[in-house]
Amino acid sequence: MKKIICIIALCITIFYSHQSQAQYKLNLAFPSLQTFNNPVELVHAYDGTNRLFVVQQRGLIYVFNNNPSVSSAKLFINLSAKVSQTGNEKGLLGLAFHPNYENNRQFYVNYTFDSVSQTWSRISRFTTSISNPDTAVSSTEEILLTLYQPFTNHNGGKVAFGPDGYFYISFGDGGSGGDPHGNGQSRNTLLGKILRINVDSAGGGKAYSIPSTNPYHGNLSGYKEEIFAYGLRNVWKFSFDELNGQIWAGDVGQSAFEEIDIIENGKNYGWNKMEGFACYGTCDTTGKGFTRPVWDYPRTVGTSITGGYVYRGSKHPDLYGKYIYADYPSGKVFSLAYDGITASNTLLFDTSYLISTLGTDQYNEMYFLNLSSTGRIYKLYKPSVINLKITAALQGFLDANTNTMSLSDTVTVYLHQISSPYAAVDSFVTVLNSTTLSGYCNFSNAPNGNYYINIEHRNGLETWSKAGGMTLSKGNDFQYDFTSASSQAYGNNEILVGSKYCIYSGDVNGDGSIDLSDNGFIENDATQFLTGYIISDLNGDGLTDLADQTLADNNSSNFVTKATP
């Protein structure tokens, strides 16, 4: 179909920046794990079990432990008898776990099925076995919604729960090309939309209810009340920013542009009057109130966007807060920085893979899957840096009952030469997570070699790794755990709190010993009733008081000092 493209005058200038950051590449995340047949989704259950679930297009879902050395996955559920077994854009397309899954064991899927030569989309709920958390039974299906698809393509497929507890669904415009039925702009159909429903209650003769804040809740115009946003062509993937709840969507274009949108309640994103920032067909956009995308890119760059996630993990701090996404046919992976006004796009790297989906684990670390009969799971890595996961705990912060710290806090990690004078050759500032007790370091200056690891905290005692050092090399992942044994610290210089070995707390003046000078510093702050993020707050409760004084006094009376080579 011939198309006329009219470029819209914008108040901001968009630059197609695709300079490659070659320091990133993909590496197998689970080298010993089986391959997957056309994987299209990877999610976790938000239940604290650190498991990952992989969806295969033809109806199988597998589960496995998120461990780099895992060697096998278990079949979670087999829905192959229910879902379409042919069609490039049909099959089992989406999976989401209920926010209360840990207690109600409910999960939801989006799939297509074929009936009398017709294609239909279906949203269903299933329940996991009460005796085996790695198994669900297809007979527990509860159908929530069934939607006729006039063509076999543009079925959308993503489902997810938002931070508001509601259930979000993406459906494409019904297929063919150019949206011949005008579904994108019609509010009388669920096609070409992102929907929002409440699956925890039912009403109006449906197996769900409509949130009262939906834009067309209770309308008298015949508009579908499930609609959250419209004017979308085929959102294959969308996701929620774990920090602020924003919805980021990759909307697959027709033949000129791929686009990225921030989805908001009641907004119209322009399809089929717009494609990206440009008009589609007759330039009919005046007074329509269309919401422009955050970013688009032309077919010279890629031809089918795979929406991703705003990175909120710890392993790659330079990517934090950026939207990471891919282009399916070209195998390119991009990062998009957006400050609410200006967007800046960067090509991270190029691959030979058909990237069907991105996914995250419970720590917000990111994975990439390729669509293939022997599909694998990949992770980001930098071949030019030493990647080190450090695990440590602060004596005053750690709760012996929960093995968690009172807050996440910054530490500086140094790599030192293994021989005298033990000079520091590299350093990295990271944050120890209060739950995992871990942080990630990327050392770019240190060459391959054997190093001592030194960790320093604002009121903790400088602590070095065990005698002999550790061999580290660029492009590889390493981990060092100070909490597993006192021998992990040079000179066994740690204290046991519950079941974790901890860095001593109390060296507030950083002179390498916990003594009367530290006690005086802490006592002075306590008498002034100081509160907030202060160096003398040894237990992380936001104030300096008798508890901090007592902790420092005990360590001082034991003549605690740093131990170094």
C-alpha positions as CSV (number, residue, x, y, z in Angstrom):
1,M,0.0,0.0,0.0
2,K,1.5,3.3,-1.0
3,K,2.0,5.6,1.9
4,I,2.7,9.4,2.1
5,I,5.0,10.4,4.9
6,C,4.6,13.9,6.2
7,I,7.1,14.9,8.9
8,I,5.5,16.7,11.8
9,A,7.1,19.9,13.0
10,L,8.3,19.3,16.5
11,C,9.2,21.6,19.4
12,I,12.3,19.5,20.0
13,T,14.9,18.1,17.6
14,I,15.4,14.4,17.4
15,F,18.8,13.0,16.6
16,Y,19.2,9.4,15.4
17,S,22.3,8.6,17.4
18,H,23.6,5.1,17.0
19,Q,27.2,5.3,17.9
20,S,28.1,1.9,19.3
21,Q,29.3,1.4,22.9
22,A,31.4,-1.5,22.0
23,Q,32.3,-2.3,25.6
24,Y,29.0,-4.3,25.9
25,K,28.4,-7.7,24.5
26,L,26.1,-10.7,25.1
27,N,27.2,-13.8,26.9
28,L,25.4,-16.9,27.9
29,A,23.7,-16.4,31.2
30,F,23.3,-20.1,31.9
31,P,25.9,-22.0,29.8
32,S,24.8,-25.5,31.1
33,L,21.1,-24.9,30.7
34,Q,19.0,-26.6,28.0
35,T,17.9,-24.7,24.9
36,F,14.4,-23.5,24.5
37,N,12.1,-23.9,21.4
38,N,11.2,-20.4,20.2
39,P,11.2,-18.6,23.6
40,V,9.1,-15.4,23.6
41,E,9.0,-14.4,27.3
42,L,11.1,-14.5,30.5
43,V,9.7,-13.4,33.8
44,H,10.0,-14.0,37.5
45,A,7.2,-14.5,40.0
46,Y,8.0,-11.7,42.5
47,D,7.8,-14.3,45.3
48,G,11.4,-14.2,46.5
49,T,12.3,-17.6,45.3
50,N,14.8,-16.3,42.6
51,R,13.3,-18.6,39.9
52,L,12.9,-17.7,36.3
53,F,10.1,-18.8,33.9
54,V,10.6,-19.1,30.2
55,V,7.6,-19.2,27.8
56,Q,7.8,-21.1,24.6
57,Q,5.6,-19.9,21.7
58,R,3.8,-23.2,21.2
59,G,2.6,-23.5,24.7
60,L,5.2,-24.8,27.1
61,I,6.4,-22.9,30.2
62,Y,9.6,-23.9,32.0
63,V,11.0,-22.9,35.4
64,F,14.5,-23.0,36.8
65,N,16.6,-21.6,39.6
66,N,18.4,-18.3,38.7
67,N,21.9,-19.7,39.2
68,P,24.6,-19.4,36.6
69,S,25.5,-23.1,37.0
70,V,21.9,-24.4,36.7
71,S,21.8,-27.4,34.2
72,S,18.1,-28.2,33.9
73,A,14.7,-26.6,33.7
74,K,11.4,-28.2,34.9
75,L,8.2,-28.1,32.8
76,F,5.9,-25.8,34.7
77,I,2.8,-26.2,32.5
78,N,2.0,-27.6,29.1
79,L,-0.7,-25.5,27.2
80,S,0.2,-26.8,23.8
81,A,-3.3,-28.4,23.4
82,K,-4.9,-25.0,23.9
83,V,-2.7,-22.5,21.9
84,S,-2.2,-22.0,18.2
85,Q,0.5,-24.3,16.8
86,T,1.2,-22.2,13.6
87,G,1.6,-18.6,12.8
88,N,4.6,-16.3,13.3
89,E,2.6,-14.0,15.7
90,K,0.4,-16.6,17.3
91,G,0.8,-18.9,20.2
92,L,1.5,-18.5,23.9
93,L,2.6,-14.9,24.1
94,G,2.5,-13.5,27.6
95,L,2.8,-14.6,31.3
96,A,2.4,-12.7,34.5
97,F,2.2,-13.7,38.1
98,H,-0.3,-12.2,40.6
99,P,1.3,-9.7,43.1
100,N,0.1,-12.1,45.8
101,Y,1.3,-15.2,44.0
102,E,3.2,-16.3,47.0
103,N,-0.1,-16.9,48.8
104,N,-2.8,-17.4,46.1
105,R,-0.6,-19.2,43.5
106,Q,-2.3,-17.5,40.6
107,F,-0.7,-16.6,37.3
108,Y,-2.1,-15.3,34.0
109,V,-1.4,-15.9,30.3
110,N,-2.2,-14.3,27.0
111,Y,-2.5,-16.8,24.1
112,T,-4.1,-17.2,20.7
113,F,-6.1,-20.2,19.7
114,D,-7.7,-21.3,16.4
115,S,-11.4,-22.2,16.0
116,V,-13.2,-22.8,12.6
117,S,-10.3,-21.1,10.7
118,Q,-10.6,-18.1,12.9
119,T,-8.0,-16.6,15.3
120,W,-8.9,-15.6,18.8
121,S,-7.0,-14.1,21.7
122,R,-7.6,-15.3,25.3
123,I,-6.6,-14.1,28.7
124,S,-6.8,-16.9,31.3
125,R,-5.9,-17.5,34.9
126,F,-4.2,-20.7,36.2
127,T,-3.2,-21.9,39.7
128,T,0.0,-23.6,40.7
129,S,0.0,-26.9,42.6
130,I,-0.2,-26.5,46.3
131,S,2.3,-29.3,46.9
132,N,4.8,-28.5,44.1
133,P,5.6,-24.9,43.4
134,D,7.3,-25.8,40.1
135,T,4.1,-27.4,38.6
136,A,0.8,-26.0,37.4
137,V,-2.1,-27.9,35.9
138,S,-3.9,-26.8,32.7
139,S,-7.3,-28.0,34.0
140,T,-7.2,-25.1,36.5
141,E,-7.9,-22.6,33.7
142,E,-10.3,-19.8,34.3
143,I,-11.1,-17.7,31.2
144,L,-11.2,-14.0,31.8
145,L,-11.5,-12.6,28.3
146,T,-11.7,-13.9,24.7
147,L,-11.3,-11.6,21.7
148,Y,-11.8,-12.3,18.0
149,Q,-8.8,-11.4,15.8
150,P,-9.8,-10.5,12.2
151,F,-6.4,-11.4,10.9
152,T,-3.6,-13.7,12.1
153,N,-1.0,-11.0,12.9
154,H,-0.8,-8.1,15.3
155,N,-1.9,-10.0,18.4
156,G,0.2,-8.0,20.9
157,G,0.7,-10.4,23.7
158,K,2.2,-8.8,26.7
159,V,0.5,-9.0,30.1
160,A,1.8,-7.6,33.4
161,F,0.6,-6.3,36.8
162,G,1.3,-2.7,37.5
163,P,2.3,-1.2,40.8
164,D,-1.3,-0.3,41.3
165,G,-2.2,-4.0,41.5
166,Y,-4.2,-3.9,38.3
167,F,-3.7,-6.2,35.3
168,Y,-2.5,-4.7,32.0
169,I,-2.9,-6.3,28.6
170,S,-1.6,-5.3,25.1
171,F,-3.6,-6.2,22.0
172,G,-2.6,-5.2,18.5
173,D,-4.8,-3.5,15.9
174,G,-6.3,-6.7,14.5
175,G,-3.7,-7.2,11.8
176,S,-3.3,-7.1,8.0
177,G,-1.6,-3.8,7.2
178,G,-2.4,-0.2,7.8
179,D,-5.2,-1.0,10.2
180,P,-7.9,-1.5,7.6
181,H,-10.7,-1.6,10.2
182,G,-9.5,1.6,11.9
183,N,-9.3,-0.3,15.3
184,G,-6.5,1.8,16.6
185,Q,-8.6,5.0,16.7
186,S,-11.9,3.3,17.6
187,R,-12.8,3.1,21.3
188,N,-15.5,0.7,20.6
189,T,-13.0,-2.2,20.3
190,L,-10.3,-3.7,22.5
191,L,-8.0,-4.0,19.5
192,G,-5.1,-1.5,19.1
193,K,-5.1,-0.8,22.9
194,I,-3.5,-1.3,26.2
195,L,-6.1,-2.5,28.7
196,R,-6.4,-2.3,32.4
197,I,-8.6,-4.5,34.5
198,N,-9.1,-5.7,38.1
199,V,-8.7,-9.4,38.3
200,D,-9.4,-9.5,42.1
201,S,-13.1,-8.8,41.7
202,A,-15.9,-9.4,39.1
203,G,-18.8,-7.4,37.9
204,G,-21.0,-6.4,35.1
205,G,-21.3,-10.0,33.9
206,K,-17.5,-10.3,33.4
207,A,-14.9,-12.4,35.2
208,Y,-13.1,-9.1,36.2
209,S,-14.1,-5.6,37.1
210,I,-13.1,-2.2,35.7
211,P,-11.0,0.1,37.8
212,S,-12.9,3.3,38.6
213,T,-9.9,5.4,37.3
214,N,-10.0,3.9,33.8
215,P,-10.7,6.7,31.3
216,Y,-14.0,5.3,30.1
217,H,-15.3,3.8,33.3
218,G,-19.0,4.2,33.3
219,N,-19.2,6.1,30.0
220,L,-22.4,6.3,28.0
221,S,-20.8,6.4,24.6
222,G,-20.3,2.7,24.1
223,Y,-16.5,3.0,24.6
224,K,-14.8,-0.1,26.0
225,E,-14.3,0.5,29.7
226,E,-11.2,-1.8,29.7
227,I,-9.3,0.7,27.6
228,F,-6.3,2.4,29.4
229,A,-4.6,3.8,26.3
230,Y,-5.3,3.6,22.5
231,G,-4.0,4.5,19.1
232,L,-1.4,1.7,19.2
233,R,-0.5,-0.6,16.3
234,N,1.1,-3.7,17.9
235,V,2.7,-3.3,21.3
236,W,4.6,-6.6,21.5
237,K,6.3,-5.7,24.8
238,F,5.7,-3.1,27.5
239,S,7.1,-2.9,31.1
240,F,6.9,-0.9,34.2
241,D,9.8,1.1,35.5
242,E,10.5,-0.5,38.9
243,L,11.4,2.9,40.4
244,N,8.5,5.2,39.4
245,G,5.9,2.9,37.8
246,Q,6.1,4.5,34.3
247,I,4.9,2.3,31.5
248,W,7.3,2.0,28.6
249,A,6.1,0.3,25.4
250,G,7.7,-0.6,22.1
251,D,5.1,-0.2,19.3
252,V,6.0,-2.1,16.1
253,G,5.7,0.1,13.1
254,Q,4.1,-0.4,9.6
255,S,6.9,0.3,7.1
256,A,8.6,3.5,8.1
257,F,9.2,3.9,11.9
258,E,9.5,1.9,15.1
259,E,8.5,3.8,18.2
260,I,8.9,3.9,22.0
261,D,6.1,5.4,24.1
262,I,5.5,6.2,27.7
263,I,1.9,5.0,28.2
264,E,-0.4,7.2,30.3
265,N,-4.0,6.9,31.3
266,G,-6.4,7.9,28.5
267,K,-3.8,9.0,26.0
268,N,-4.2,8.4,22.2
269,Y,-0.9,7.5,20.6
270,G,-2.0,8.2,17.0
271,W,-2.1,5.0,15.0
272,N,-3.3,4.8,12.2
273,K,-2.9,8.5,11.7
274,M,0.7,8.6,12.8
275,E,3.6,6.3,12.7
276,G,6.3,7.4,15.1
277,F,6.6,11.2,14.8
278,A,5.4,11.1,11.2
279,C,2.0,11.1,9.6
280,Y,0.7,7.9,8.2
281,G,-1.3,8.2,4.9
282,T,-3.2,11.5,4.7
283,C,-1.7,14.0,7.2
284,D,-4.8,14.2,9.5
285,T,-3.4,15.1,12.9
286,T,-4.6,18.7,13.6
287,G,-6.6,18.9,16.8
288,K,-6.5,15.2,17.4
289,G,-4.5,15.4,20.7
290,F,-2.2,12.6,19.7
291,T,0.6,11.8,22.2
292,R,4.0,11.7,20.5
293,P,6.4,9.0,21.2
294,V,9.5,9.4,23.3
295,W,11.6,8.1,20.4
296,D,11.3,6.5,17.0
297,Y,13.8,5.1,14.5
298,P,13.6,4.5,10.7
299,R,13.8,1.3,8.8
300,T,17.4,2.0,7.9
301,V,18.1,1.3,11.6
302,G,15.7,-1.6,12.3
303,T,12.4,-3.1,11.3
304,S,10.6,-4.5,14.4
305,I,11.1,-3.2,17.9
306,T,11.3,-5.6,20.9
307,G,10.3,-3.4,23.9
308,G,12.5,-3.8,26.9
309,Y,13.0,-2.4,30.4
310,V,14.3,0.6,32.3
311,Y,17.4,-0.8,33.8
312,R,17.3,-0.8,37.6
313,G,19.8,-3.4,38.4
314,S,23.3,-3.1,40.0
315,K,25.7,-4.8,37.7
316,H,25.9,-2.0,35.1
317,P,25.7,1.4,36.9
318,D,26.3,3.3,33.7
319,L,23.0,1.9,32.3
320,Y,21.0,2.7,35.4
321,G,17.8,4.5,34.5
322,K,18.1,4.0,30.8
323,Y,15.6,2.1,28.7
324,I,17.2,-1.0,27.2
325,Y,15.5,-2.5,24.1
326,A,16.2,-4.4,20.9
327,D,15.3,-4.6,17.3
328,Y,14.1,-8.2,16.5
329,P,15.2,-8.8,12.9
330,S,18.5,-6.9,13.1
331,G,19.6,-8.1,16.5
332,K,20.7,-4.6,17.6
333,V,20.4,-3.6,21.3
334,F,20.0,0.0,22.3
335,S,19.9,2.2,25.4
336,L,17.7,5.2,25.5
337,A,18.3,8.0,28.0
338,Y,15.3,10.2,28.6
339,D,15.0,13.1,31.1
340,G,11.3,13.9,30.4
341,I,12.2,16.3,27.6
342,T,15.1,15.1,25.6
343,A,15.9,11.6,24.4
344,S,19.3,10.3,23.5
345,N,19.7,6.9,21.9
346,T,22.8,4.7,21.8
347,L,23.6,1.5,20.0
348,L,25.1,-0.8,22.7
349,F,26.0,-3.6,20.3
350,D,24.9,-5.6,17.3
351,T,24.2,-9.4,17.3
352,S,23.2,-12.1,14.9
353,Y,20.3,-13.1,17.1
354,L,16.5,-12.6,16.6
355,I,15.9,-11.1,20.0
356,S,12.3,-12.0,20.8
357,T,12.2,-10.7,24.3
358,L,14.0,-9.1,27.2
359,G,13.4,-10.1,30.8
360,T,14.5,-9.3,34.3
361,D,15.1,-11.3,37.5
362,Q,14.1,-10.3,41.1
363,Y,17.3,-8.2,41.3
364,N,16.3,-6.3,38.1
365,E,19.2,-7.7,36.2
366,M,18.5,-8.1,32.5
367,Y,18.4,-11.0,30.1
368,F,17.9,-11.4,26.3
369,L,16.4,-14.4,24.5
370,N,16.7,-15.3,20.8
371,L,13.9,-16.8,18.8
372,S,15.1,-20.1,17.6
373,S,14.4,-23.8,17.9
374,T,17.5,-23.8,20.0
375,G,16.9,-20.5,21.8
376,R,19.3,-19.5,24.6
377,I,19.3,-16.9,27.4
378,Y,22.0,-14.2,27.3
379,K,23.2,-11.5,29.7
380,L,25.1,-8.2,29.2
381,Y,28.8,-8.1,30.0
382,K,31.7,-5.9,29.4
383,P,34.8,-7.7,27.9
384,S,37.0,-4.7,28.8
385,V,36.3,-4.7,32.6
386,I,36.6,-7.0,35.6
387,N,33.1,-7.7,36.9
388,L,33.1,-8.4,40.6
389,K,30.1,-9.1,42.8
390,I,31.0,-8.2,46.4
391,T,29.0,-9.5,49.4
392,A,29.5,-7.9,52.8
393,A,27.6,-6.8,55.8
394,L,28.1,-4.0,58.4
395,Q,28.0,-5.2,62.0
396,G,25.8,-2.4,63.2
397,F,23.4,-2.6,60.2
398,L,22.8,-6.3,60.2
399,D,19.7,-7.9,61.8
400,A,20.7,-11.3,63.1
401,N,17.2,-12.6,62.8
402,T,16.6,-11.7,59.1
403,N,20.2,-11.5,57.8
404,T,19.3,-8.2,56.2
405,M,20.7,-4.7,56.9
406,S,18.8,-1.7,58.1
407,L,19.5,0.1,54.9
408,S,21.4,-0.2,51.6
409,D,24.6,1.8,51.8
410,T,27.6,2.9,49.7
411,V,31.0,1.3,50.0
412,T,34.2,1.8,48.1
413,V,36.0,-1.4,46.9
414,Y,39.7,-1.3,46.0
415,L,41.9,-3.7,44.1
416,H,45.4,-3.8,45.6
417,Q,48.6,-5.3,44.3
418,I,49.4,-8.7,45.8
419,S,53.0,-7.7,46.8
420,S,54.5,-4.9,48.8
421,P,53.7,-2.0,48.9
422,Y,50.2,-3.4,48.1
423,A,49.3,-0.3,46.1
424,A,45.7,0.3,45.0
425,V,45.4,-0.1,41.2
426,D,41.6,0.4,40.8
427,S,38.5,1.3,42.8
428,F,34.8,1.3,42.4
429,V,31.9,2.8,44.4
430,T,29.0,0.4,44.8
431,V,25.9,0.0,47.0
432,L,25.5,-3.0,49.2
433,N,21.9,-4.0,48.9
434,S,20.2,-4.3,52.3
435,T,18.5,-7.6,51.4
436,T,21.1,-9.4,49.3
437,L,24.1,-7.8,51.0
438,S,25.7,-7.6,47.6
439,G,26.9,-4.9,45.2
440,Y,28.5,-5.1,41.7
441,C,31.8,-3.5,40.7
442,N,33.2,-2.9,37.2
443,F,37.0,-2.4,37.3
444,S,38.2,-0.9,34.0
445,N,41.8,0.1,34.9
446,A,43.1,-3.0,36.6
447,P,44.8,-5.5,34.2
448,N,44.4,-9.2,34.6
449,G,46.1,-10.4,37.7
450,N,46.0,-11.4,41.3
451,Y,44.6,-8.9,43.8
452,Y,43.7,-8.2,47.3
453,I,40.2,-6.8,47.7
454,N,39.7,-4.0,50.2
455,I,36.3,-2.7,51.2
456,E,35.8,0.6,53.0
457,H,32.6,2.1,54.5
458,R,31.8,5.5,56.1
459,N,31.8,4.1,59.6
460,G,33.1,0.5,59.1
461,L,36.6,-0.8,59.7
462,E,38.7,-1.1,56.5
463,T,38.6,-4.8,55.7
464,W,40.8,-6.8,53.3
465,S,40.3,-10.2,51.6
466,K,42.0,-13.3,52.8
467,A,45.7,-13.9,52.4
468,G,46.9,-14.9,48.9
469,G,44.6,-12.7,47.0
470,M,42.2,-13.5,44.2
471,T,42.9,-14.0,40.4
472,L,40.7,-11.7,38.3
473,S,40.5,-11.1,34.6
474,K,38.6,-8.8,32.2
475,G,35.4,-10.0,30.6
476,N,34.6,-12.5,33.3
477,D,32.3,-12.5,36.3
478,F,33.7,-13.0,39.8
479,Q,32.2,-12.9,43.3
480,Y,33.7,-12.6,46.7
481,D,31.7,-13.1,49.9
482,F,33.1,-11.6,53.1
483,T,30.1,-12.9,55.1
484,S,30.5,-16.7,54.7
485,A,33.5,-17.2,57.0
486,S,35.8,-15.1,59.2
487,S,38.7,-16.5,57.1
488,Q,37.4,-14.5,54.1
489,A,38.8,-11.4,55.8
490,Y,42.6,-10.9,56.1
491,G,43.6,-12.0,59.6
492,N,40.1,-13.3,60.3
493,N,39.2,-9.7,61.1
494,E,35.4,-9.8,61.2
495,I,32.7,-10.4,63.8
496,L,29.9,-12.9,63.7
497,V,26.4,-11.5,63.9
498,G,23.8,-14.3,63.7
499,S,25.0,-16.4,60.8
500,K,26.9,-13.7,58.9
501,Y,30.5,-12.5,59.4
502,C,30.5,-8.7,59.4
503,I,32.7,-5.7,59.0
504,Y,33.3,-4.1,62.4
505,S,31.4,-0.9,62.9
506,G,32.7,2.2,64.7
507,D,35.8,3.6,62.8
508,V,34.1,6.9,62.2
509,N,37.3,8.8,61.8
510,G,38.8,6.3,59.4
511,D,42.2,5.9,61.1
512,G,42.1,2.1,61.0
513,S,41.2,1.5,64.7
514,I,38.1,1.7,66.8
515,D,39.1,3.6,69.9
516,L,38.3,6.5,72.3
517,S,38.5,9.1,69.6
518,D,35.7,7.3,67.7
519,N,33.7,7.0,71.0
520,G,34.1,10.8,71.6
521,F,33.0,11.6,68.1
522,I,29.9,9.5,68.5
523,E,29.1,10.8,72.0
524,N,29.3,14.3,70.8
525,D,26.8,13.7,68.0
526,A,24.5,11.9,70.4
527,T,24.4,14.8,72.8
528,Q,23.4,17.0,69.9
529,F,20.6,14.6,69.0
530,L,21.8,14.5,65.4
531,T,19.6,12.7,62.9
532,G,19.7,11.7,59.2
533,Y,22.4,10.2,57.1
534,I,25.3,10.8,59.5
535,I,28.7,9.0,59.9
536,S,28.1,8.4,63.6
537,D,24.9,6.4,63.0
538,L,26.4,2.9,63.4
539,N,23.2,0.9,63.2
540,G,21.5,2.8,60.4
541,D,18.4,3.9,62.2
542,G,18.8,7.5,61.2
543,L,19.9,8.9,64.6
544,T,23.0,8.8,66.8
545,D,22.2,7.6,70.3
546,L,23.2,5.3,73.1
547,A,22.9,2.2,70.9
548,D,25.7,3.6,68.6
549,Q,27.8,4.6,71.6
550,T,27.5,1.1,73.1
551,L,28.5,-0.6,69.8
552,A,31.6,1.5,69.4
553,D,32.5,1.2,73.0
554,N,32.4,-2.6,72.9
555,N,34.7,-2.7,69.8
556,S,37.0,-0.2,71.4
557,S,37.4,-2.2,74.6
558,N,38.4,-5.2,72.4
559,F,41.1,-3.1,70.7
560,V,39.7,-3.7,67.2
561,T,42.0,-2.5,64.5
562,K,42.3,-3.1,60.8
563,A,44.4,-6.1,59.5
564,T,46.3,-5.7,56.3
565,P,49.1,-7.5,54.5
